Structure formats: C-alpha cells, structure tokens
C-alpha cells in the first residue's frame, strides 16, 4: 500500500462518489444491481468484488468439456424462485432432474431416469423404487418433515434432527442414510441441525415449486448474464466501511475509497467478519448475528472419463459408510436417459431417432462423475491430496458399479479416467464455506438482514429464511434493492425483472 494512497483514503481526498455501492459480485450482489438499474436506470451503481472473478459460490470450470463444469452451485431448485423465474425469462434451457435425495423433497420421477443407494458395509446397491422396509421408513419420515407442527414443544423444543429421528425409532442403518441423504444436503451434522429451524425451512421450500433443474450452459451462464453491462470492479477488497445516517465511505485494502449514499453488503458472514471493519462498530445484535451464522465447508470432486461406464439413465447415488456421500453422472453430449427439457412453462420429452442417437454416440465425448461433499465429509476432503481423493473416488466407484452389475469384475474405472478436478470452498478467502444451515435460530437471520440507519443494507443467502441456494441469494438481492429504493424515496419501474 502506498503512503500517498493511504493518506488520500484517510483524508477522504479525491474520493469517487456513486449512488449505491454493492459489496460482493455473487448472485445476490449482481441481482441487486440488476434490480436497481432496471427500476432506476439513472442510478450510479458499482459492484465491488474482492476476488479476481465474479460469481461468488458459482464457479464454472472451463477447458475440460465444451460447457463449463460447475464447481459450486449447480441446480435450480424450483421454478417459482427468483432464479427459476430469471432463467425462464432469459429462455435458458433447463433439464429436469429426478428428485430423490431426502434433503430435496419428495421423489419426483423423470422419464426413465433412476437413482439409488449404496451401502458399503455389505456392498449392497438398492434402486430408489426397490427399497426395503427399513429404508422406506426413513424416506417417509424425512419426506414428511414439513408436516411436523413447528409449535409443538414436545416434538421440537431444543431437539436436534438426530434426536427427533431417534425418537421415531429409526434403525442405526437408517440414521446413517439420513445423515448422507438429508443432513449432508443441509451442510451440517444431524446432531447440530435444530429441528425447529428445519421444519420452518422445509415449509418454506414448498413455496419454491417442485423439482430440480440443471442448466445446459451451466450456472455460470446466469452470472455472465447478470454481470453484463454492470460496473463491476474485481480485485477490490473492502477493508473498512464508515457509515452514518447520510452516507457511507468504503475503503479498500490498498487505500482506494468510494463514497455512496447507500451500501449493500452481500458476502458470507464469515467473510464479513474476517475482512471488513465497520466504523462506528456494528450494533451488538448485528455483530452477534454475523458471528452466529457459520458456514461448514463444501467441496466437489470430479472424475472426467473417456467412456460412460454406467447405464445412460442412471442419474445419481447416495453412499452410506463411504468417504464420498453423493455422486451424480453426466456426459458432454450424451446427457443420459430421456431428456426432459423445461421451456415456456412446460416439460418436453426430447425423443431421439436412431440416427440422432448414433450421431451423439459417434461424437465420443467425455463423461463426468461428480461427488458433492459438505460438513464432516468436506472436512475430510480438505485433509487429503487431490491424488489421494482421486484414488478413493475410483475405488468407491468401482465397488458401486460392480455391485450394480454394470462394470465387469476385475475391471476398474481407473482405466478410463483422463482428468480430475477438486474444489473446496473453505479455501476461498472471500467465501470461507459452502452455505448457511439450520443450526441457528431464524432470529439471527432477521437481525442480519435488517438495515442500519437507512444507509447500510444486507443481502446474501444467509440473510434469507429459506437459504442455501442461488435462488435464495437472488431473492435477498431483490429485497435489498427494494429497501434501498424505498430509502431513497424512489419506487422505480416495478415491471417484471
């Protein structure tokens, strides 16, 4: 940092001025900017991003397949979300995924796709539609979680999800499945998930609409569209934020400074706590909320193969008593199964002629097996090298495909692996984890999102009552933009965004 830059920042000399500053160019920050500029095109809005790229927890890895591989957020969870509505307005092609993991809601079959469960202790493969009584019971209990009355103290007061499930008489085997199929999705251990908060978020998920969808062009396409035409400044890490009832002043690590009438803070709570010093200090309730909302780690490990070794309609699998709890499959050209595309509010099954199928297979594209890890699983992943993780992934996939009968005994996935990618989100200094979870009281989220002195506003998935997703982040950006416009006395053009 230069002395000259430091003195200028300290004295407030030559400060640039804008109307609204948004800290963080993830989905929340970019959608906040999108909303502000759509409704008030004359506003001077700048988005400051500490990292060298935009997107936050959306990160598309290029150079492996013709399309980006999502190392972060990947799925559109429901079409009534801010994200779901946005991708439909932009006419991006969506592929409906089969929903079967307990953390994602009830089973929604799609075409001829199927999923399964694998129990490593006895090398047992089980299709989603051929469950034994033990596993069917845990599915029934978890899929009905939203129906639990959140005002029943005999059920909820002070109980963790683990305690609640044990009280329902689930077997140890069923509890281990619940840990990978439910708690893992919520990025937390079952004994730290608050049952009262889980019930609330389950009930709120219902409003988002059923179904999970994957974007043909990857989630990074959404970020590209949101960033288009915006004043986004990368490598701009906010280190100090001064505020009062009239304006804010933001200072970077290297002494640059910008003044704004309003500032919207969107990074994760751990990133806010680590990087930004507020002057005056934040009110105690706000500081407490920032410290209370933690993020466990999240990671992805991806094998790239030169041949598809699984049935083309085999979508994904949950793995019990394994290092890697969840695996899903995809292809560069051959995306698997009957392709059900959602466009213009309707599902359409794409039926291939024999000639089209032959053309796809002749392209000889690459295939991917992706493992998603959170909480304890991601903590383990952070302790091993990529080569060690790759070996474990290959061994586990060998066992699964052998048990499923689609890989001949004596043959290994290793023969077909041509690349491996891994990414841990706790290693990202401006993110520091996967997403927030149901291990804190909803009150802390309300405190985190409440504005301060009509100049300082808050967004990000952790501020929402239905969190964890890109849709939640975008919803928070929309809310913060509306709060900013009201504070400025502007209603703006409220046409659909």
C-alpha positions in Angstrom: 0.0 0.0 0.0 1.4 3.4 -1.0 1.7 6.2 1.6 0.1 8.6 -0.8 -2.9 6.3 -1.3 -3.2 5.7 2.5 -3.2 9.5 3.2 -5.8 10.2 0.5 -8.1 7.5 1.8 -7.7 8.7 5.4 -8.4 12.3 4.5 -11.2 11.5 2.0 -9.5 13.4 -0.7 -10.4 12.7 -4.3 -13.0 10.0 -3.3 -15.1 8.8 -6.1 -18.9 9.1 -5.5 -21.7 6.8 -6.6 -25.4 6.4 -5.5 -25.2 2.8 -4.5 -22.3 0.5 -3.7 -22.8 -3.2 -3.6 -20.1 -5.3 -1.9 -19.8 -8.7 -3.5 -20.4 -9.8 -7.1 -22.1 -13.1 -6.4 -25.7 -13.9 -7.3 -27.1 -11.7 -4.5 -25.0 -8.6 -5.4 -25.4 -8.9 -9.1 -29.2 -9.4 -8.9 -29.4 -6.5 -6.5 -27.6 -4.3 -9.2 -29.8 -5.8 -11.9 -33.0 -4.8 -9.9 -31.7 -1.3 -9.1 -30.8 -0.5 -12.7 -33.9 -2.0 -14.2 -36.1 0.1 -11.9 -34.0 3.3 -11.8 -31.7 3.3 -14.9 -30.2 6.6 -13.9 -28.7 5.4 -10.6 -24.9 5.2 -10.4 -24.4 1.6 -9.1 -21.0 0.0 -8.7 -20.3 -3.6 -7.6 -17.1 -4.3 -5.7 -15.6 -7.8 -5.8 -12.6 -8.8 -3.7 -11.8 -11.8 -5.9 -10.3 -11.9 -9.4 -13.6 -13.3 -10.8 -17.3 -12.7 -10.3 -19.8 -15.3 -9.2 -19.1 -15.9 -5.6 -20.1 -19.5 -4.9 -21.0 -20.0 -8.6 -17.8 -21.1 -10.4 -17.7 -22.7 -13.9 -14.5 -24.6 -14.7 -13.7 -24.3 -18.4 -11.3 -26.2 -20.7 -12.5 -29.7 -19.9 -15.8 -30.1 -21.6 -17.4 -27.8 -24.3 -19.6 -26.4 -21.5 -18.4 -25.2 -18.1 -18.3 -27.7 -15.2 -19.9 -26.2 -12.1 -17.5 -26.4 -9.1 -20.0 -24.6 -6.9 -23.8 -24.1 -7.2 -25.3 -26.2 -9.9 -29.0 -26.8 -9.6 -32.1 -24.6 -10.0 -34.3 -25.7 -7.0 -37.8 -24.9 -8.0 -39.1 -22.6 -10.8 -41.0 -20.2 -8.5 -37.7 -18.9 -7.1 -36.0 -15.7 -8.2 -33.5 -17.9 -10.0 -36.2 -20.1 -11.6 -38.1 -17.1 -12.9 -34.9 -15.4 -14.2 -33.7 -18.4 -16.2 -37.2 -18.8 -17.7 -37.3 -15.1 -18.7 -33.9 -15.5 -20.3 -35.1 -18.6 -22.1 -32.2 -20.7 -20.9 -32.7 -24.4 -21.5 -33.4 -26.4 -18.3 -33.1 -30.2 -17.9 -35.4 -31.6 -15.2 -33.6 -33.8 -12.8 -35.1 -36.7 -10.9 -35.6 -35.6 -7.2 -34.9 -38.4 -4.8 -32.5 -37.3 -2.1 -34.3 -36.8 1.2 -33.0 -33.2 1.5 -34.5 -32.2 -1.8 -38.1 -33.2 -1.1 -40.4 -36.0 -2.2 -39.5 -38.4 -5.0 -40.3 -36.9 -8.4 -39.6 -39.4 -11.2 -38.4 -38.0 -14.6 -38.6 -40.0 -17.8 -36.7 -43.3 -17.4 -34.1 -41.8 -15.0 -33.3 -43.7 -11.9 -31.2 -43.1 -8.7 -30.1 -45.4 -6.0 -28.4 -46.1 -2.6 -25.2 -47.9 -1.9 -24.4 -49.5 1.5 -20.6 -50.1 1.7 -20.7 -52.4 4.7 -22.3 -55.2 2.7 -21.7 -53.8 -0.8 -25.5 -53.5 -1.4 -27.0 -51.5 -4.3 -30.6 -50.5 -4.0 -32.7 -48.7 -6.6 -34.9 -45.8 -5.4 -38.1 -47.8 -6.3 -37.0 -51.1 -4.8 -36.4 -50.1 -1.2 -36.6 -52.4 1.8 -38.9 -51.5 4.7 -36.1 -50.0 6.8 -35.1 -47.5 4.1 -38.7 -46.8 3.1 -39.4 -45.8 6.7 -36.6 -43.2 6.8 -37.7 -41.8 3.5 -41.3 -41.5 4.7 -40.2 -39.7 7.9 -37.9 -37.3 6.2 -40.2 -36.5 3.3 -42.9 -35.6 5.8 -40.7 -33.2 7.8 -42.6 -30.1 6.6 -45.8 -31.5 8.1 -44.4 -31.5 11.7 -46.1 -28.8 13.7 -43.5 -26.2 14.5 -45.4 -25.0 17.6 -45.4 -28.4 19.3 -42.8 -28.1 22.1 -42.9 -31.8 22.9 -41.6 -32.5 19.5 -39.3 -29.5 18.7 -38.1 -27.6 21.8 -34.4 -27.9 21.9 -34.2 -31.0 19.8 -31.7 -31.8 17.1 -32.7 -33.6 13.9 -30.8 -36.6 15.2 -32.8 -36.7 18.4 -36.0 -36.4 16.6 -35.2 -39.2 14.2 -34.1 -41.5 17.0 -37.4 -40.7 18.8 -39.2 -42.0 15.7 -37.5 -45.4 16.2 -35.3 -45.4 13.1 -32.5 -48.0 13.0 -28.8 -47.1 13.0 -28.6 -48.1 9.4 -31.5 -45.8 8.5 -29.9 -43.0 10.6 -26.7 -43.3 8.6 -28.6 -42.9 5.4 -30.4 -39.9 6.8 -27.0 -38.4 7.5 -25.9 -38.6 3.9 -29.3 -38.0 2.2 -30.6 -35.3 4.5 -28.1 -33.6 6.9 -25.5 -33.7 4.2 -27.7 -31.6 1.9 -28.2 -29.1 4.7 -24.4 -28.9 5.1 -24.4 -29.8 8.8 -24.2 -32.8 11.1 -27.6 -34.2 12.2 -26.9 -33.5 15.9 -26.3 -29.8 15.2 -29.4 -29.3 13.0 -32.2 -27.6 15.0 -35.4 -29.4 14.4 -37.4 -26.2 14.9 -35.5 -24.5 12.2 -35.5 -27.5 9.8 -39.3 -27.6 10.0 -39.5 -23.9 9.1 -37.2 -24.1 6.2 -39.0 -27.3 4.9 -42.3 -25.5 4.9 -40.8 -22.5 3.1 -39.2 -24.7 0.5 -42.7 -25.7 -0.6 -43.3 -22.2 -1.9 -40.3 -22.5 -4.3 -42.0 -25.1 -6.5 -41.2 -28.8 -7.1 -38.3 -30.1 -9.0 -34.6 -29.6 -9.6 -33.2 -28.5 -12.9 -29.8 -28.3 -14.5 -28.9 -25.6 -16.9 -27.5 -26.8 -20.3 -24.9 -24.0 -20.2 -24.1 -24.3 -16.5 -24.9 -22.0 -13.6 -22.1 -19.6 -14.6 -24.2 -18.6 -17.6 -26.6 -16.9 -15.1 -23.7 -14.9 -13.6 -22.5 -13.9 -17.0 -25.9 -12.5 -17.9 -26.3 -10.7 -14.6 -22.8 -9.1 -14.8 -23.3 -7.9 -18.4 -23.4 -4.2 -18.6 -22.7 -3.6 -14.9 -20.0 -1.5 -13.3 -18.2 -4.5 -11.6 -14.8 -4.0 -10.2 -12.8 -7.1 -9.4 -9.8 -7.2 -7.0 -11.5 -4.6 -4.9 -11.4 -6.0 -1.3 -13.3 -3.8 1.2 -11.3 -3.5 4.4 -13.1 -0.5 6.1 -16.6 0.8 5.9 -17.6 4.1 7.6 -21.3 5.0 7.8 -23.7 7.4 9.3 -27.3 8.4 8.6 -26.4 10.3 5.4 -23.8 8.3 3.5 -21.1 5.6 3.6 -17.5 5.6 2.7 -15.8 2.3 1.7 -12.0 1.9 1.7 -10.1 -0.9 0.1 -7.1 -2.8 1.4 -4.8 -0.7 -0.9 -6.3 2.6 0.1 -8.8 3.3 -2.6 -12.0 4.9 -1.4 -15.5 5.4 -2.7 -18.5 7.3 -1.2 -22.1 6.3 -1.6 -25.5 7.2 -0.4 -26.3 3.6 0.2 -24.2 0.4 0.6 -25.4 -3.2 0.3 -23.3 -5.9 2.0 -23.6 -9.4 0.4 -20.6 -11.6 1.4 -21.0 -14.6 3.7 -21.0 -13.8 7.4 -17.5 -15.4 8.0 -16.1 -13.3 5.1 -17.7 -10.1 6.5 -16.2 -10.9 10.0 -12.7 -11.6 8.5 -12.3 -8.7 6.1 -14.5 -5.6 6.9 -14.0 -3.2 9.8 -17.0 -1.0 10.5 -16.9 2.5 11.9 -18.8 3.0 14.1 -18.8 -0.6 15.3 -21.9 -2.5 14.3 -24.7 -2.7 16.9 -24.3 -5.7 19.2 -27.3 -7.6 17.7 -25.8 -7.3 14.2 -22.4 -8.4 15.3 -23.9 -11.4 17.2 -25.8 -12.4 14.1 -22.7 -12.3 11.9 -20.8 -14.5 14.4 -23.7 -16.9 14.9 -24.3 -17.8 11.3 -21.4 -20.1 10.4 -20.7 -21.9 7.2 -19.4 -25.5 7.1 -17.1 -26.5 4.3 -18.4 -27.7 0.9 -16.4 -29.4 -1.9 -16.7 -31.1 -5.2 -14.5 -33.9 -6.6 -15.0 -34.6 -10.3 -13.7 -37.5 -12.4 -13.6 -37.0 -16.1 -13.8 -40.2 -18.1 -13.4 -41.1 -21.8 -16.2 -43.7 -21.6 -19.6 -44.0 -19.9 -19.4 -46.9 -17.6 -22.9 -46.7 -16.1 -26.4 -47.0 -17.7 -27.2 -43.8 -19.5 -30.3 -43.3 -17.5 -28.5 -43.7 -14.1 -28.5 -40.2 -12.6 -27.1 -40.4 -9.1 -26.5 -42.4 -5.9 -26.3 -41.8 -2.2 -23.5 -43.7 -0.5 -23.7 -44.9 3.1 -20.5 -45.7 5.1 -18.3 -44.2 2.4 -15.9 -41.3 2.2 -17.9 -39.7 -0.7 -21.6 -39.4 0.3 -23.2 -38.4 -3.0 -22.3 -39.0 -6.7 -24.0 -38.0 -9.8 -23.3 -38.7 -13.5 -23.3 -36.6 -16.7 -22.0 -36.5 -20.2 -20.6 -33.9 -22.6 -23.0 -34.8 -25.4 -24.9 -37.8 -24.1 -26.6 -36.3 -21.0 -28.3 -39.5 -20.0 -31.8 -41.0 -20.1 -34.8 -39.5 -21.7 -34.0 -35.8 -21.9 -36.9 -33.8 -20.3 -36.4 -30.1 -21.1 -38.4 -27.3 -19.4 -39.2 -24.4 -21.7 -42.0 -21.9 -21.7 -43.5 -23.3 -18.5 -43.8 -26.9 -19.8 -41.8 -30.1 -19.8 -41.0 -31.5 -23.1 -39.5 -35.0 -23.6 -36.9 -35.0 -26.4 -37.2 -38.2 -28.2 -34.2 -39.2 -30.3 -34.3 -41.1 -33.6 -31.9 -44.0 -34.1 -29.9 -41.7 -36.4 -29.7 -38.9 -33.8 -28.6 -41.5 -31.1 -25.9 -42.8 -33.4 -24.7 -39.3 -34.1 -24.4 -38.5 -30.3 -22.5 -41.7 -29.6 -20.2 -41.0 -32.5 -19.1 -37.7 -31.0 -17.3 -39.8 -28.4 -17.5 -37.0 -25.8 -16.3 -37.1 -22.2 -18.3 -38.2 -19.1 -18.2 -36.9 -15.6 -18.8 -38.5 -12.2 -19.2 -35.7 -9.6 -19.0 -36.2 -5.8 -20.5 -33.4 -3.6 -19.3 -33.2 0.0 -20.3 -31.0 2.9 -19.7 -30.8 6.7 -17.6 -33.7 8.0 -17.2 -35.2 4.5 -15.8 -31.9 3.2 -13.6 -31.6 6.3 -12.0 -34.9 5.5 -11.6 -33.9 1.8 -9.6 -30.8 2.9 -7.0 -33.1 4.7 -6.0 -35.3 1.7 -4.3 -34.5 -1.5 -6.2 -34.5 -4.8 -4.4 -37.7 -5.9 -5.4 -39.5 -2.7 -9.0 -38.3 -3.1 -9.0 -39.5 -6.8 -7.8 -42.9 -5.7 -10.6 -43.2 -3.1 -13.2 -42.0 -5.6 -12.1 -44.6 -8.2 -12.2 -47.4 -5.6 -15.6 -46.4 -4.3 -17.0 -46.1 -7.9 -15.5 -49.5 -8.7 -17.4 -51.0 -5.8 -20.7 -49.3 -6.7 -20.6 -50.2 -10.4 -19.6 -53.8 -9.6 -22.5 -54.1 -7.1 -24.8 -52.6 -9.7 -23.6 -55.1 -12.3 -22.6 -52.5 -14.9 -18.8 -52.9 -14.5 -17.3 -56.3 -15.0 -15.5 -57.8 -12.0 -11.8 -57.3 -12.4 -12.2 -54.1 -14.4 -11.6 -50.6 -12.9 -12.8 -47.1 -13.5 -9.1 -46.1 -13.3 -8.5 -47.3 -16.9 -10.9 -44.6 -18.3 -10.1 -41.6 -16.1 -8.5 -38.8 -18.1 -8.7 -35.9 -15.6 -9.7 -35.0 -12.1 -10.8 -31.7 -10.6 -11.4 -30.8 -6.9 -12.5 -27.6 -5.2 -13.0 -26.8 -1.5 -15.0 -23.7 -0.7 -13.4 -23.2 2.7 -10.2 -22.4 0.9 -11.8 -19.5 -0.9 -10.7 -16.5 1.3 -13.7 -14.3 0.3 -16.3 -17.1 0.8 -15.0 -19.4 3.6 -17.5 -22.2 3.3 -20.5 -23.7 1.4 -23.7 -22.2 2.6 -25.6 -21.5 5.8 -27.6 -24.1 7.6 -30.4 -24.8 10.0 -28.1 -24.7 13.1 -29.0 -21.2 14.2 -32.3 -19.5 15.2 -34.2 -17.7 12.5 -33.9 -14.5 14.7 -30.2 -14.2 13.7 -31.1 -14.1 10.0 -33.7 -11.4 10.7 -31.1 -9.4 12.6 -28.5 -9.9 9.8 -30.8 -8.6 7.1 -32.2 -5.6 8.9 -30.9 -2.2 7.5 -28.8 0.2 9.6 -29.6 4.0 9.6 -31.2 3.7 6.2 -27.7 3.7 4.6 -26.4 0.2 5.2 -28.3 -2.8 3.7 -27.7 -6.6 3.8 -28.2 -9.4 1.3 -26.8 -12.9 0.6 -28.4 -16.4 1.1 -27.6 -16.4 4.8 -30.0 -13.4 5.3 -33.0 -15.3 4.0 -35.5 -17.5 5.8 -35.1 -20.1 3.1 -31.4 -20.2 2.5 -28.6 -22.4 1.0 -29.4 -21.7 -2.7 -28.7 -19.3 -5.6 -32.4 -18.7 -5.6 -32.3 -17.5 -2.0 -29.3 -15.3 -2.8 -31.1 -13.7 -5.7 -34.3 -13.2 -3.6 -32.2 -11.4 -1.0 -30.7 -9.2 -3.7 -34.2 -8.3 -4.9 -35.3 -7.5 -1.3 -32.2 -5.3 -0.6 -32.7 -3.4 -3.8 -36.3 -2.6 -2.9 -35.2 -1.5 0.6 -32.6 0.8 -1.0 -35.1 2.3 -3.4 -37.6 3.0 -0.6 -34.9 4.6 1.5 -34.1 6.9 -1.5 -37.7 7.8 -1.9 -37.9 6.1 -5.3 -40.3 3.4 -6.3 -38.8 2.8 -9.7 -40.3 0.8 -12.6 -41.8 -2.3 -11.0 -42.2 -4.1 -14.2 -41.2 -7.8 -14.1 -37.5 -8.5 -13.7 
